[in-house]
Amino acid sequence: MKLLTQLGWNATLPIRTISKFTLIEVLGGNMSESKVYYMDAHSESTETALSSKMITVFDAAGLDEMIKPNDIVAIKVHCGEWNNSAYLRPLYARTLADRIKELGGRPFVCDTTTSTYSPWGSRSSEIDILQTAERNGYSSATLGCPFICADGFIGTSDFVVDIPEGYILKEAYVAQAIAAADALIALTHFKGHSMGVIGGALKNLGIGAQSKRGKFNVHMGGHPSYGLGAAGVFHPENFKGKANTPDWEILEDCCPFNLYHINEKDELEWDGDKCANCLGCFGVMGPRGLMDIPPIQFDAVDAAIADACLGVEKAVGRGKVGYINMALDVSPACDCAGHADVPIVPHLGVFASTDAVAIDMACVDKAREAEGIKGSKAELMEAHHVGDKKFEAAAATFHSQSEVTSINTGHEIGLGSRNYELIECEPESPERFRFPYDKRPSRQRFGAKFEKFQPFPYDKFDGKGFNRLDVVDLDKVKHHYEDDSEVVNVEQPTSSEN
């Protein structure tokens, strides 16, 4: 505010009246703008269905021009954890795959193995993720193309990319199937994230397109300053012994690297120097007071997400990666969680861009402009007002986290620009989005068949077809009886005569 006043800003004006264009000019910046194409979430017709809007913004953003005949095109999704219900419906991936096939491409839909961030995770190996994805509706039968685990059986199938321009990472380990693709579309469910604060396009590739060892890299495994082994504070003194810890086995079993042990003296030990930051102990050790989880690690991860996203673009090819953000069911937690809470804001809309930084910034801005949903975590945290930073309040693990760390890092390293132009698209013709397998109107499709297999029994009940009453009192069943006020008869006392 002080800087703006020094530069001649009229302090009587609300700050929202200053456009980003003016602010850049005033501050002497020369940051270029990216284009983000957008349609709101209202639907009232075939051409305004959300799947139709997705294709409309896909084409408007020029993502169709990335795909050449015979291109192998990866569609990176989050297939959802076991029992999560907020992940994107497979309909969107299927619709996008069909569009890619129209363009001559050969699509596949993919996700990657996760780090073992929970002792009971459902996507930590290829067999796990394929079974979870199928339960959640992601299979070749529903998608019309293969669904694959892009980093192999255990997460070591990858392609190493040097990123000297990275803010913190200098290399990325990109899932091999994604790195091998000719083009990549990040089809992202935009939502909150406990570590990344936002789960957008940057996170979909910066975490989701990394192999398992790539995830250890981003999560600061072995880092001398930001890793859990360096920055976490271990409290073995809070372990009260096996006799007083009925489920003590999970203290050892939460770590797939076998770094926690209860020794012969009934003391808990941790070989923190070897910690890979798989995150599996966070939910076990933290709530028991055995480990102080360091907020600085989360901040470092959020910056590294943008670095790793840049690594993916370099692996596939700059100019061959497109982004679609479906800002629907904007849950406070990631689809990695085995549950889904009340969305924190209403559906925000459908976005497309060639810039991961700009598209995430546009979604964050839309969330700030929206009223929070009553009863959601945004209201619980008193961040449901227009202008509130809803993800910092409702999604972040620590109050010190920022919802723009990954965005600002991506801007800093040249991945993209947080300065954008939001272009609202008009719906296309409904003919484009109608049922494609038979485009004839009803009489042409069913006239002869209805004559042969008549579905309406005209020969019964004098041509009326069915046994029904001619007239009933419909007003009676439309009435809201709960709105009737009770009439209470109270006897008035009579006055006594003297």
C-alpha positions in Angstrom: 0.0 0.0 0.0 2.8 2.4 0.9 4.6 1.6 -2.4 1.4 2.3 -4.4 0.9 5.6 -2.6 4.4 6.6 -3.4 3.8 5.8 -7.0 0.7 8.0 -7.2 -2.1 5.7 -6.5 -5.3 7.4 -5.3 -5.8 5.9 -1.9 -9.6 6.8 -2.0 -10.1 4.1 -4.6 -10.6 0.5 -3.6 -7.6 -1.5 -4.6 -9.7 -3.9 -6.6 -10.3 -1.1 -9.1 -6.7 -1.2 -10.1 -6.3 -3.7 -12.9 -3.3 -6.0 -13.1 -2.4 -4.3 -16.3 -2.1 -0.9 -14.6 -0.3 -2.3 -11.7 2.4 -3.9 -13.9 2.8 -0.7 -15.8 3.1 1.4 -12.5 5.6 -1.0 -11.1 7.7 -0.9 -14.2 7.3 -4.6 -15.0 7.5 -6.2 -18.4 5.9 -9.5 -17.7 4.0 -11.0 -20.6 0.5 -12.2 -20.3 -0.8 -15.7 -21.0 -4.3 -16.5 -22.2 -6.6 -18.6 -20.2 -9.9 -19.7 -21.8 -12.9 -20.1 -19.5 -16.5 -21.1 -19.3 -18.6 -20.9 -16.2 -20.2 -24.0 -14.6 -23.8 -23.3 -15.4 -25.4 -25.9 -17.7 -28.8 -25.8 -19.3 -28.4 -27.5 -22.7 -26.3 -30.0 -24.6 -23.7 -27.5 -25.7 -23.4 -26.1 -22.2 -22.9 -29.5 -20.5 -19.6 -29.4 -18.6 -18.1 -32.0 -20.9 -19.1 -29.9 -23.9 -17.6 -26.8 -22.3 -14.4 -28.7 -21.7 -14.0 -29.4 -25.5 -15.0 -25.9 -26.3 -12.2 -24.4 -24.2 -9.8 -27.1 -25.3 -10.2 -26.0 -28.9 -10.3 -22.3 -28.1 -7.0 -22.5 -26.3 -5.4 -24.2 -29.3 -4.7 -27.4 -27.6 -6.1 -29.3 -30.6 -3.3 -27.8 -32.7 -0.7 -29.6 -30.5 -1.9 -33.0 -31.7 -0.8 -34.4 -35.1 -2.0 -37.6 -36.8 -0.5 -40.7 -35.1 0.7 -38.7 -32.1 0.7 -40.7 -28.9 -1.1 -38.4 -26.4 -1.0 -38.9 -22.7 -4.0 -37.6 -20.7 -2.8 -37.2 -17.1 -5.6 -37.5 -14.6 -5.9 -38.2 -10.9 -8.0 -41.4 -10.7 -8.9 -40.9 -7.0 -7.9 -42.7 -3.9 -10.0 -45.7 -2.6 -13.2 -44.2 -1.2 -12.6 -40.7 -2.5 -15.6 -39.3 -4.3 -14.5 -35.9 -5.5 -12.2 -36.9 -8.3 -13.2 -36.2 -11.9 -15.8 -38.5 -13.4 -14.3 -40.6 -16.1 -16.7 -39.0 -18.5 -14.3 -36.0 -18.9 -11.3 -38.2 -19.8 -13.5 -40.2 -22.2 -14.8 -37.1 -23.9 -11.2 -35.7 -24.3 -9.9 -39.1 -25.6 -12.7 -39.1 -28.2 -11.7 -35.6 -29.3 -8.0 -36.6 -29.6 -9.0 -39.6 -31.7 -10.9 -37.2 -34.0 -7.7 -35.3 -34.5 -5.8 -38.5 -35.5 -4.1 -39.0 -32.1 -3.8 -42.2 -30.1 -4.7 -41.3 -26.5 -4.0 -43.1 -23.3 -5.2 -42.0 -19.8 -2.7 -42.4 -17.0 -1.8 -41.9 -13.4 1.3 -42.8 -11.4 2.1 -44.8 -8.3 2.1 -42.7 -5.2 4.7 -42.6 -2.5 3.7 -44.6 0.5 2.1 -41.6 2.2 -0.3 -43.8 4.1 0.4 -47.2 5.6 -2.8 -48.3 3.8 -2.5 -46.4 0.6 -4.4 -47.8 -2.4 -2.2 -46.5 -5.3 1.4 -47.3 -4.3 2.0 -50.0 -6.9 0.8 -50.6 -10.4 -1.5 -53.4 -9.4 -3.0 -51.2 -6.6 -3.6 -48.3 -8.8 -5.2 -50.3 -11.6 -7.6 -51.9 -9.2 -8.4 -48.6 -7.5 -8.8 -46.8 -10.9 -11.2 -49.5 -12.1 -13.3 -49.3 -9.0 -13.5 -45.5 -9.6 -14.6 -46.0 -13.2 -11.2 -45.6 -15.0 -10.8 -48.6 -17.4 -10.4 -49.1 -21.2 -14.1 -50.0 -21.4 -15.2 -46.6 -20.0 -12.4 -44.5 -21.6 -12.3 -45.9 -25.1 -8.5 -46.1 -24.8 -6.0 -47.7 -22.4 -5.6 -46.7 -18.8 -2.0 -47.2 -17.7 0.3 -46.7 -14.7 2.8 -44.4 -16.3 5.8 -45.2 -14.0 5.7 -49.0 -13.9 5.0 -51.6 -11.3 6.8 -50.0 -8.3 7.4 -46.5 -9.6 10.9 -46.7 -11.0 10.1 -46.5 -14.7 11.1 -42.9 -15.4 13.1 -40.5 -17.5 15.6 -38.1 -15.9 15.5 -34.5 -17.0 18.0 -31.8 -16.1 16.4 -28.5 -15.0 19.3 -26.1 -14.3 16.8 -23.2 -14.1 14.9 -24.9 -11.3 14.4 -22.9 -8.1 15.3 -25.8 -5.8 15.3 -28.9 -8.0 18.0 -29.4 -10.6 16.6 -32.6 -12.0 13.2 -34.3 -12.3 12.3 -38.0 -12.7 9.4 -38.0 -15.1 7.1 -41.1 -15.4 8.4 -42.9 -18.5 5.1 -43.3 -20.4 4.5 -39.6 -20.0 8.0 -38.7 -21.1 7.6 -41.0 -24.1 4.3 -39.3 -25.3 4.3 -37.0 -28.3 1.9 -34.7 -26.5 0.4 -34.4 -23.0 -2.9 -33.0 -21.7 -3.1 -32.4 -18.0 -6.7 -32.9 -17.2 -6.9 -31.6 -13.6 -9.5 -31.6 -10.9 -8.8 -28.2 -9.3 -9.2 -28.4 -5.5 -7.3 -27.9 -2.3 -4.2 -29.9 -1.1 -2.9 -30.3 2.4 0.8 -30.0 1.3 0.5 -28.0 -2.0 -2.3 -25.8 -0.6 -3.9 -25.9 -4.1 -4.1 -29.1 -6.3 -4.1 -27.7 -9.8 -2.3 -28.1 -13.1 1.1 -27.5 -11.5 0.6 -30.2 -8.9 -0.9 -32.7 -11.4 2.4 -32.7 -13.3 4.8 -31.5 -10.6 3.8 -34.4 -8.4 1.4 -36.6 -10.4 3.6 -37.0 -13.5 6.7 -37.8 -11.5 7.8 -41.4 -10.8 7.9 -42.6 -7.3 11.5 -41.6 -6.9 10.6 -38.3 -8.6 8.0 -37.8 -5.8 10.7 -38.5 -3.2 12.8 -35.8 -5.0 10.0 -33.3 -4.9 9.1 -34.1 -1.3 12.6 -33.3 -0.2 13.7 -36.8 0.6 17.3 -36.7 1.9 17.5 -32.9 1.6 20.0 -31.4 4.0 17.8 -28.4 4.9 14.2 -29.2 4.1 13.9 -33.0 4.4 12.1 -34.5 7.4 15.4 -36.0 8.5 17.0 -32.6 8.7 14.1 -30.4 9.7 11.8 -32.7 11.6 12.1 -33.0 15.4 11.9 -36.5 16.7 10.5 -37.1 20.2 11.2 -40.6 21.3 10.7 -39.6 24.9 6.9 -39.5 24.1 6.9 -43.2 23.4 5.5 -45.0 26.5 6.6 -48.5 25.6 4.9 -51.4 24.0 2.8 -52.3 27.0 1.2 -48.8 26.9 0.9 -48.7 23.1 -1.5 -51.4 22.0 -0.9 -50.7 18.3 2.9 -50.3 18.6 3.5 -52.4 15.5 2.3 -49.5 13.2 5.2 -47.3 14.5 7.6 -49.7 12.7 5.3 -50.7 9.9 4.5 -47.2 8.7 8.0 -46.9 7.1 8.6 -49.1 4.0 12.4 -48.3 4.4 12.4 -49.9 7.8 13.8 -46.8 9.6 11.8 -47.0 12.8 12.6 -49.6 15.4 11.7 -50.4 19.0 14.9 -51.7 20.6 15.5 -54.2 23.4 15.2 -51.4 25.9 11.6 -50.7 24.7 12.7 -47.3 23.2 11.7 -46.0 19.8 14.6 -45.3 17.4 14.6 -43.5 14.0 17.3 -43.6 11.4 16.4 -40.1 10.2 19.5 -39.6 8.0 18.1 -42.1 5.6 14.6 -40.7 5.5 13.2 -40.6 1.9 10.2 -38.4 2.8 7.7 -41.0 1.7 5.3 -39.2 4.2 4.1 -42.6 5.6 4.9 -41.7 9.1 3.3 -38.3 9.2 -0.2 -39.5 10.1 1.2 -42.0 12.6 4.0 -40.1 14.4 2.6 -36.6 14.3 -0.7 -37.1 16.2 1.1 -39.1 18.9 3.6 -36.3 19.6 6.5 -38.5 18.3 7.5 -36.1 15.5 7.2 -32.4 14.9 6.5 -32.1 11.1 8.4 -29.1 9.8 6.4 -26.4 8.0 9.5 -25.4 6.0 9.4 -28.8 4.3 5.9 -28.1 3.0 7.0 -24.7 1.7 10.0 -26.2 -0.1 7.8 -28.9 -1.6 5.4 -26.3 -2.9 8.3 -24.5 -4.7 9.7 -27.8 -6.0 6.3 -28.7 -7.5 6.8 -25.9 -10.1 10.4 -27.1 -10.9 9.2 -30.7 -11.5 6.3 -29.4 -13.7 8.9 -27.7 -15.8 10.8 -30.9 -16.0 7.7 -32.6 -17.5 7.3 -29.9 -20.1 11.0 -30.3 -21.0 10.6 -34.1 -21.2 7.6 -34.0 -23.5 8.5 -30.8 -25.3 7.7 -27.2 -24.7 4.7 -26.4 -26.8 3.4 -30.0 -26.6 1.8 -29.8 -23.2 -1.7 -28.4 -22.6 -3.8 -27.8 -19.5 -7.4 -28.2 -18.6 -8.6 -27.4 -15.1 -12.0 -28.6 -14.1 -12.8 -26.4 -11.1 -15.7 -28.5 -9.9 -16.4 -30.1 -6.5 -13.7 -27.9 -5.1 -12.9 -30.0 -2.1 -10.4 -28.8 0.6 -8.4 -32.0 0.4 -6.7 -33.6 -2.6 -8.2 -36.6 -4.4 -5.3 -38.5 -2.7 -7.4 -38.6 0.5 -9.6 -41.6 1.1 -12.6 -39.3 1.6 -14.0 -36.0 0.2 -15.3 -33.2 2.3 -17.9 -30.5 1.5 -16.7 -28.3 -1.4 -15.4 -25.0 -0.1 -16.8 -22.9 -3.0 -19.4 -23.6 -5.7 -18.3 -24.9 -9.0 -16.0 -22.3 -10.5 -16.0 -23.4 -14.2 -13.8 -25.0 -16.9 -10.4 -23.5 -17.8 -7.9 -24.3 -20.6 -4.5 -22.9 -21.3 -1.0 -23.7 -22.6 0.4 -22.1 -19.3 0.2 -24.1 -16.1 1.1 -21.0 -14.0 -1.6 -18.8 -15.5 -4.4 -21.4 -15.4 -3.8 -22.1 -11.7 -3.7 -18.4 -10.9 -7.0 -17.9 -12.7 -8.6 -20.6 -10.7 -7.2 -19.2 -7.4 -8.6 -15.8 -8.4 -12.0 -17.3 -9.1 -12.1 -19.0 -5.8 -11.2 -15.7 -4.0 -14.0 -14.0 -5.9 -16.6 -16.6 -4.8 -18.6 -16.9 -1.7 -17.7 -19.9 0.4 -20.2 -22.7 0.8 -22.2 -22.7 4.0 -21.1 -25.6 6.2 -17.8 -26.1 4.5 -14.4 -25.9 6.0 -14.1 -22.4 4.5 -16.9 -21.3 6.7 -15.5 -23.2 9.7 -12.2 -21.4 9.3 -14.0 -18.0 8.7 -12.6 -17.7 5.2 -15.9 -17.9 3.3 -16.1 -14.2 2.3 -15.4 -12.8 -1.1 -11.7 -11.9 -1.2 -10.6 -14.5 1.4 -7.7 -16.8 0.7 -9.8 -19.9 1.0 -7.2 -22.5 0.3 -4.7 -21.2 2.8 -7.5 -21.3 5.5 -9.3 -24.5 4.5 -6.7 -26.7 2.7 -3.3 -26.0 4.1 -1.8 -28.0 7.0 0.1 -25.0 8.5 -1.1 -21.4 8.7 2.2 -20.2 7.3 1.6 -21.9 3.9 0.7 -19.9 0.8 -1.7 -20.8 -1.9 0.6 -19.1 -4.5 4.0 -20.6 -3.7 4.0 -23.0 -6.7 2.5 -20.3 -8.9 5.1 -17.7 -8.0 7.9 -20.3 -8.4 6.7 -21.2 -11.8 6.6 -17.6 -12.8 10.1 -17.1 -11.4 11.7 -20.0 -13.3 10.1 -19.2 -16.6 7.6 -22.1 -16.7 4.8 -19.6 -17.2 3.3 -16.3 -16.1 1.0 -15.5 -13.3 -0.3 -12.5 -15.4 -3.1 -13.7 -17.6 -6.0 -12.6 -19.8 -9.2 -14.5 -19.0 -11.1 -15.1 -22.2 -14.7 -16.3 -21.8 -15.8 -18.6 -24.6 -19.3 -18.8 -26.1 -21.0 -22.2 -26.4 -20.7 -24.0 -29.7 -23.5 -25.5 -31.8 -25.5 -28.2 -30.0 -25.1 -30.5 -33.1 -21.5 -31.0 -32.2 -22.2 -32.6 -28.8 -25.2 -34.7 -29.5 -25.2 -38.5 -29.3 -22.7 -39.4 -32.0 -23.6 -43.0 -32.8 -26.9 -42.2 -34.6 -27.6 -38.6 -35.4 -31.0 -39.1 -37.0 -34.0 -37.5 -35.2 -36.5 -39.8 -33.3 -39.0 -40.6 -36.1 -36.3 -41.8 -38.4 -34.6 -43.9 -35.7 -37.6 -45.4 -34.1 -40.7 -45.0 -36.3 -40.5 -48.5 -37.9 -39.4 -50.2 -34.7 -42.3 -48.7 -32.7 -44.7 -50.0 -35.3 -43.2 -53.5 -35.0 -42.7 -53.4 -31.2 -45.3 -51.0 -30.1 -44.3 -49.6 -26.6 -47.6 -47.8 -25.9 -50.7 -50.1 -25.5 -53.2 -48.1 -27.6 -55.5 -51.2 -27.6 -56.2 -50.9 -23.8 -58.6 -48.7 -21.8 -60.2 -47.0 -24.7 -56.9 -46.0 -26.2 -55.7 -44.4 -23.0 -53.3 -47.3 -22.5 -53.2 -47.7 -18.8 -55.4 -48.0 -15.7 -55.4 -44.6 -14.1 -57.8 -42.2 -12.6 -59.0 -39.4 -14.8 -58.8 -36.6 -12.2 -57.2 -36.4 -8.8 -56.7 -33.5 -6.3 -53.1 -32.6 -7.1 -53.2 -29.4 -5.0 -53.6 -31.6 -1.9 -50.2 -33.3 -2.4 -48.5 -30.1 -3.4 -49.4 -28.3 -0.2 -46.6 -27.6 2.4 -48.3 -28.7 5.6 -45.3 -27.9 7.6 -46.0 -24.2 6.8 -49.4 -24.3 8.4 -49.5 -22.3 11.6 -51.0 -24.1 14.6 -54.4 -22.8 15.8 -54.6 -23.0 19.5 -57.9 -22.3 21.2 -57.4 -20.7 24.6 -60.4 -20.2 26.8 -60.5 -16.6 28.1 -61.2 -16.5 31.9 -64.6 -14.9 32.8 -64.5 -12.1 35.3 -66.2 -12.8 38.7 -69.1 -10.6 39.8 -69.0 -9.0 43.2 
